[in-house]
Amino acid sequence: MEERNLMGELNIYRQLGIKPNFSEIARRYGFDRHTIASYWEEGGDIDDGRCRRTSGFDRHRAVIEEKAALPGVTKKAVHEYLLHRSEDDELPGYNAFTHYCRTRDIAFRDPGGPEPHPRFETPPGRQLQFDWKESLSMTSRHGEVFEFNVFTATLGCSRLHRFVYSRTRTTDDLLACFVAVIRSIGGVPEEWLTDNMSSVVTLCGGRRVRSERVSRFAREAGFELQLCRPGMPETKGKDESANRFVSRLAAYDGDFEDEAELIATIAHIEARSNAEPNDSTGVPPAALFMREKESLRPVGNMRLLEEMVGDVREQTVPATMLVRAAGREWSVPRKCIGRKVRVIAMPGGQIRVTMAGELVAVHDASQGTRKVNYTEEHYADAIEGKARFADADIRAAARENLQLLDRMGGGSDE
């Protein structure tokens, strides 16, 4: 079965005229990359000798069993976690991993059976489906609890995914996510399909009334906003499938440093989801997107779209790691020093900072009145490596210095 799947995938690449990544395919199917390359060039049978080899997963068995016991974690999530966190570059592919779990009687919690719904296709550039993965909660290595949401967007033809981290789900947040998606894909699909989320539609006298602010953004951006029929989210099933990828986050619970690493992990999962062959098309979304991108409508006035979200300013980050917005100063990660960032002050008080399209910091200007606002993680990052703190607990030193700043009129942004 696996050999047949492999041959089918290679045939699809041939039909599309795209040369596959032999190393990636070999890792997923558990074969040698040279064998895959030889089959691509010359054809022929593939010798599956995995049953004669000691498994590369043996030394990770304790971690596999620990993650398998977590609620909502799938085999795919654990395999992706091992590829991401392990320093072992020779880990076999996912098919080999499922075989390993099956033969070692490693059981995963049943996530429930899939909901059946008919499949439908859309031409390139026609449709984008979007939704929220709501009310997620994860704990860092330090015991800090993060409650957040992930905006998911999926192109209908290529199945390319975009995941955007957001603390809340306001209209401000939704429009900021729209801007992030348009900027990242470099164009605008004709129609955007979603369900009846509260930031898009409200009920008035039994009728659905669309948000004027969201509708105006859609007009300016050049797309048509479409709503699913009530109670039928399966009509946007391509984006519902994105929830499977976001669910891989569960494997990282208790195993990330801070909000910045959490956001980076979501970006990693997005990249992996676009590099894997899609179940329906058999081709990685990133490969099909190379063609679909040509059919997207061009972006008009990007500056206008950003200003519909909030006040936008481009700034170069100084050594203090502070940017200005809403009459106050806000911290950003150390990696931003000397780089240009875009600072968006939203009407609801949220401050969002992006660098090269990547979200790097989020602050809440509606809370407190401090002129200078550092997050503990940014301040700890700033003082790490300095001689006077060489023997100190960096987090504790950061808290102590932020308390001093607080008494002087600046301090921790909590």
C-alpha positions as MATLAB code, in Angstrom:
seq = 'MEERNLMGELNIYRQLGIKPNFSEIARRYGFDRHTIASYWEEGGDIDDGRCRRTSGFDRHRAVIEEKAALPGVTKKAVHEYLLHRSEDDELPGYNAFTHYCRTRDIAFRDPGGPEPHPRFETPPGRQLQFDWKESLSMTSRHGEVFEFNVFTATLGCSRLHRFVYSRTRTTDDLLACFVAVIRSIGGVPEEWLTDNMSSVVTLCGGRRVRSERVSRFAREAGFELQLCRPGMPETKGKDESANRFVSRLAAYDGDFEDEAELIATIAHIEARSNAEPNDSTGVPPAALFMREKESLRPVGNMRLLEEMVGDVREQTVPATMLVRAAGREWSVPRKCIGRKVRVIAMPGGQIRVTMAGELVAVHDASQGTRKVNYTEEHYADAIEGKARFADADIRAAARENLQLLDRMGGGSDE';
ca = [
       0.000    0.000    0.000;
       2.754    2.459    0.938;
       4.691    1.696   -2.256;
       1.537    2.296   -4.291;
       0.965    5.628   -2.507;
       4.552    6.639   -3.212;
       4.293    5.795   -6.897;
       1.020    7.704   -7.112;
       2.563   10.782   -5.517;
       5.544   10.741   -7.892;
       3.209   10.367  -10.887;
       1.267   13.461   -9.787;
       4.518   15.435   -9.613;
       5.352   14.262  -13.151;
       1.958   15.389  -14.443;
       2.421   18.821  -12.858;
       5.958   19.156  -14.190;
       7.328   19.707  -10.664;
      10.498   18.031   -9.414;
       9.858   16.604   -5.923;
      12.035   16.932   -2.833;
      13.554   13.435   -2.649;
      14.794   13.837    0.933;
      11.371   14.929    2.204;
       9.585   12.053    0.435;
      12.176    9.538    1.658;
      11.710   10.744    5.252;
       7.936   10.400    5.066;
       7.945    6.912    3.541;
      10.991    5.604    5.381;
      13.100    4.903    2.265;
      16.571    6.028    1.242;
      16.524    9.301   -0.766;
      18.787    7.764   -3.437;
      16.212    5.004   -3.945;
      13.495    7.642   -4.442;
      15.710    9.582   -6.868;
      16.491    6.424   -8.823;
      12.812    5.542   -9.075;
      12.029    9.084  -10.250;
      14.652    8.917  -12.985;
      14.353    5.302  -14.110;
      11.290    3.717  -12.505;
      11.389    0.295  -10.871;
      10.427   -1.435   -7.686;
      11.297   -0.191   -4.252;
      12.775   -2.512   -1.708;
      11.142   -1.920    1.662;
      13.656   -3.249    4.145;
      12.293   -1.513    7.239;
      11.154   -4.746    8.868;
      14.782   -5.897    8.854;
      16.100   -2.747   10.592;
      16.177   -1.600   14.187;
      13.764    1.302   14.433;
      15.098    4.828   14.809;
      12.163    5.524   17.110;
      13.355    3.121   19.821;
      15.385    5.738   21.722;
      12.376    8.097   21.677;
       9.861    5.541   22.944;
       9.406    7.131   26.393;
       8.579   10.495   24.829;
       6.222    8.859   22.311;
       4.296    7.074   25.077;
       4.139   10.274   27.163;
       2.766   12.352   24.277;
       0.365    9.592   23.177;
      -1.360    9.849   26.566;
      -2.153   13.564   26.128;
      -5.775   14.383   25.215;
      -6.325   15.384   21.598;
      -2.821   14.435   20.423;
      -2.651   12.400   17.221;
       0.075   10.162   15.798;
       0.812   12.818   13.196;
       1.206   15.443   15.920;
       3.730   13.324   17.838;
       5.713   12.473   14.708;
       5.917   16.159   13.778;
       6.957   16.979   17.336;
       9.819   14.453   17.178;
      11.021   15.824   13.832;
      10.963   19.357   15.243;
      12.491   18.769   18.669;
      14.827   15.837   18.044;
      18.436   16.408   17.000;
      18.269   13.089   15.147;
      18.234   13.904   11.413;
      17.661   10.281   10.451;
      14.207    9.740   11.958;
      12.007    7.672    9.598;
       8.832    9.039    8.002;
       5.252    9.066    9.200;
       4.254    5.737    7.633;
       7.145    4.078    9.440;
       6.038    5.810   12.660;
       2.478    4.450   12.453;
       3.918    0.989   11.813;
       6.184    1.391   14.855;
       3.292    2.424   17.133;
       1.096   -0.396   15.870;
       3.724   -3.121   16.356;
       4.737   -1.787   19.809;
       1.120   -1.471   21.004;
       1.439    2.268   21.670;
      -2.162    3.456   21.878;
      -3.365    7.002   21.250;
      -6.555    8.486   22.641;
      -9.397    8.250   20.150;
     -10.093   11.801   18.871;
     -13.486   10.709   17.548;
     -14.581    9.659   14.099;
     -14.537   12.068   11.149;
     -17.687   13.863   10.073;
     -18.583   12.915    6.468;
     -19.208   15.686    3.971;
     -19.049   15.897    0.168;
     -15.883   17.163   -1.454;
     -16.013   20.092   -3.850;
     -13.319   21.892   -5.812;
     -12.777   25.539   -6.734;
     -10.588   26.943   -9.530;
      -7.297   28.701   -8.700;
      -7.705   32.093   -7.041;
     -11.442   31.699   -6.522;
     -11.852   31.016   -2.811;
     -10.268   31.337    0.625;
     -11.896   29.744    3.693;
     -11.226   31.129    7.166;
     -12.129   30.464   10.785;
     -10.885   30.691   14.385;
      -9.398   27.879   16.429;
     -10.826   29.301   19.631;
      -9.951   29.517   23.311;
      -6.721   27.516   23.315;
      -4.756   27.213   26.546;
      -1.147   26.071   26.873;
       1.426   26.180   29.663;
       5.083   27.149   29.238;
       8.058   25.389   30.838;
       7.862   27.977   33.622;
       4.225   27.236   34.444;
       2.881   30.400   32.775;
      -0.532   29.818   31.180;
      -1.204   31.342   27.746;
      -4.787   31.669   26.544;
      -5.031   32.496   22.855;
      -6.673   31.816   19.489;
      -5.361   30.874   16.055;
      -6.844   32.381   12.893;
      -6.800   29.760   10.135;
      -7.078   30.495    6.412;
      -6.983   27.963    3.567;
      -6.900   28.576   -0.199;
      -9.554   26.430   -1.885;
      -7.510   25.156   -4.824;
      -3.983   24.620   -3.508;
      -5.052   24.065    0.153;
      -2.266   26.434    1.264;
      -2.676   27.204    4.983;
      -1.965   30.374    6.926;
      -2.109   30.380   10.753;
      -2.071   33.658   12.723;
      -1.689   33.890   16.509;
      -4.123   36.218   18.295;
      -4.818   36.803   21.977;
      -8.444   37.789   21.357;
     -11.086   37.506   18.596;
     -12.335   41.064   18.164;
     -13.080   42.767   14.845;
      -9.695   44.500   15.221;
      -8.050   41.086   15.446;
      -9.972   39.713   12.469;
      -8.977   42.598   10.188;
      -5.359   42.361   11.355;
      -5.412   38.671   10.399;
      -6.900   39.562    6.991;
      -4.008   41.956    6.389;
      -1.452   39.354    7.521;
      -2.863   36.739    5.121;
      -3.055   39.105    2.130;
       0.512   40.245    2.730;
       1.826   36.678    3.082;
       0.164   35.225   -0.044;
       0.791   38.345   -2.129;
      -2.703   38.615   -3.573;
      -6.462   38.488   -2.976;
      -8.771   35.501   -3.688;
     -12.153   36.394   -5.247;
     -14.337   35.184   -2.372;
     -13.717   34.596    1.340;
     -15.936   31.987    2.997;
     -16.610   31.694    6.715;
     -19.303   30.704    9.190;
     -21.325   33.049   11.369;
     -18.547   34.241   13.694;
     -19.571   37.157   15.921;
     -16.924   39.516   14.525;
     -18.469   39.127   11.041;
     -22.217   38.794   11.619;
     -24.769   39.491   14.361;
     -28.416   38.483   14.712;
     -30.994   41.278   14.642;
     -34.666   40.349   14.717;
     -33.856   36.841   13.526;
     -31.849   38.169   10.562;
     -28.115   37.963   10.008;
     -26.530   41.406    9.789;
     -22.943   41.697    8.538;
     -20.409   43.948   10.223;
     -20.157   47.177    8.229;
     -16.484   47.514    9.135;
     -15.658   44.010    7.844;
     -17.799   44.540    4.733;
     -16.016   47.824    3.977;
     -12.639   46.115    4.313;
     -13.790   43.418    1.867;
     -14.860   46.062   -0.667;
     -11.571   47.953   -0.402;
      -9.519   44.736   -0.608;
     -11.514   43.522   -3.616;
     -13.097   40.283   -2.389;
     -16.648   39.056   -1.795;
     -17.472   37.920    1.741;
     -19.535   34.698    1.752;
     -21.249   33.131    4.769;
     -21.941   29.422    5.285;
     -25.512   28.377    5.851;
     -26.222   28.272    9.625;
     -25.309   24.919   11.159;
     -23.413   23.730    8.070;
     -19.696   24.504    8.625;
     -18.815   21.530    6.405;
     -19.369   23.814    3.392;
     -15.944   25.213    4.257;
     -14.427   21.834    5.037;
     -11.027   22.699    3.564;
     -10.385   25.168    6.366;
     -11.992   22.879    8.954;
      -9.235   20.416    8.015;
      -6.702   23.080    9.033;
      -7.788   22.442   12.618;
      -6.025   19.072   12.398;
      -2.734   20.847   11.848;
      -3.316   23.389   14.605;
      -4.125   20.469   16.941;
      -0.461   19.470   16.639;
       0.193   22.292   19.095;
      -1.044   20.007   21.866;
       2.203   18.042   21.693;
       4.124   21.198   22.744;
       2.134   21.824   25.928;
       4.635   22.424   28.742;
       7.522   22.482   26.266;
       7.970   26.096   25.118;
       9.752   29.051   26.681;
       7.458   32.042   26.204;
       4.922   33.692   23.895;
       7.564   34.333   21.230;
       8.430   30.631   21.026;
       4.731   29.728   20.999;
       4.198   31.991   17.973;
       7.313   30.509   16.315;
       5.960   26.985   16.908;
       2.682   27.884   15.179;
       4.726   29.200   12.227;
       6.677   25.926   12.147;
       3.459   23.883   12.078;
       2.153   26.079    9.247;
       5.303   25.491    7.193;
       5.133   21.737    7.753;
       1.434   21.569    6.842;
       2.166   23.278    3.524;
       5.087   20.969    2.760;
       3.136   17.710    3.231;
       1.088   16.165    0.405;
      -2.588   17.028    0.842;
      -4.953   14.073    1.358;
      -7.225   15.195   -1.497;
      -4.755   16.457   -4.108;
      -1.778   14.239   -3.244;
       0.515   17.267   -3.708;
       2.028   19.620   -1.089;
      -0.007   22.866   -0.892;
       3.177   24.927   -1.267;
       3.823   23.292   -4.655;
       0.281   23.878   -5.957;
       0.320   27.439   -4.613;
       3.104   28.313   -7.064;
       0.438   28.021   -9.767;
      -2.551   29.332   -7.821;
      -0.681   32.518   -6.922;
      -0.804   33.562  -10.590;
      -4.631   33.622  -10.396;
      -4.939   35.810   -7.290;
      -6.176   39.359   -7.723;
      -3.431   41.949   -7.237;
      -3.254   43.787   -3.913;
      -4.391   47.389   -4.309;
      -3.503   49.963   -1.672;
      -1.927   47.865    1.099;
      -1.322   50.950    3.215;
      -5.045   51.778    3.125;
      -5.958   48.247    4.230;
      -3.533   48.470    7.152;
      -4.918   51.861    8.172;
      -8.419   50.353    8.233;
      -7.093   48.088   10.996;
      -5.442   50.886   12.965;
      -2.782   53.584   12.979;
       0.257   52.169   11.139;
       3.811   53.385   11.551;
       7.106   52.005   10.298;
       9.978   52.342   12.762;
      13.591   51.228   13.139;
      14.091   49.492   16.488;
      16.747   51.139   18.704;
      19.024   49.388   21.216;
      16.415   49.976   23.942;
      14.155   47.484   22.076;
      11.263   49.988   22.360;
       8.871   51.257   19.687;
       6.375   54.105   20.012;
       2.594   53.824   19.696;
      -0.426   55.455   21.347;
       1.870   58.000   23.021;
       3.838   55.316   24.886;
       6.775   52.934   24.341;
       6.497   49.166   23.915;
       9.108   46.413   23.905;
       9.955   44.060   21.051;
      12.298   41.025   20.890;
      16.059   41.534   20.832;
      16.292   40.188   17.269;
      14.457   43.336   16.065;
      17.261   45.769   17.051;
      18.328   47.786   14.005;
      15.539   46.318   11.878;
      12.461   48.030   10.456;
       9.140   46.994   12.002;
       5.518   47.957   11.389;
       3.610   49.093   14.480;
      -0.201   48.999   14.330;
      -2.207   50.702   17.092;
      -5.746   49.312   16.896;
      -8.895   51.177   17.971;
      -9.544   48.670   20.781;
      -6.137   49.367   22.344;
      -4.113   46.437   21.048;
      -0.586   47.165   19.762;
       0.695   44.679   17.163;
       4.286   44.732   15.885;
       5.379   42.840   12.770;
       8.792   42.391   11.161;
       9.051   41.132    7.582;
       5.411   40.034    7.833;
       5.995   38.049   11.051;
       4.111   38.975   14.219;
       6.805   39.625   16.856;
       5.005   41.408   19.703;
       1.513   42.131   21.035;
       0.669   44.655   23.788;
      -2.532   46.001   25.351;
      -2.587   49.803   25.560;
      -6.044   49.769   27.174;
      -4.522   48.515   30.433;
      -2.411   50.824   32.627;
      -0.790   54.175   31.927;
       2.952   53.405   32.010;
       5.023   55.374   29.532;
       7.593   52.589   29.106;
       6.316   49.001   28.814;
       8.590   45.939   28.701;
       7.357   42.362   28.813;
       9.335   40.191   31.198;
      10.472   37.909   28.372;
      11.763   40.842   26.277;
      13.604   42.369   29.235;
      15.136   39.020   30.188;
      16.279   38.631   26.585;
      17.878   42.102   26.747;
      19.959   41.501   29.905;
      21.001   37.933   29.146;
      24.737   37.746   28.534;
      25.580   40.974   30.354;
      28.457   40.570   32.828;
      26.623   41.927   35.878;
      23.954   39.233   35.487;
      26.338   36.366   34.671;
      25.549   34.382   37.826;
      21.969   35.555   38.305;
      18.632   33.956   37.576;
      17.793   35.941   34.420;
      14.033   35.830   34.951;
      14.358   36.915   38.580;
      16.787   39.706   37.649;
      14.381   40.879   34.955;
      11.491   41.028   37.411;
      13.599   42.956   39.946;
      14.729   45.539   37.380;
      11.210   45.928   36.001;
       9.961   46.680   39.506;
      12.568   49.459   39.735;
      11.455   50.784   36.353;
       7.851   50.633   37.506;
       8.602   52.934   40.428;
      10.231   55.348   37.960;
       7.200   55.409   35.655;
       7.963   52.496   33.331;
       7.913   48.782   33.831;
       6.394   45.426   33.079;
       3.587   45.163   30.544;
       1.308   42.612   32.203;
];
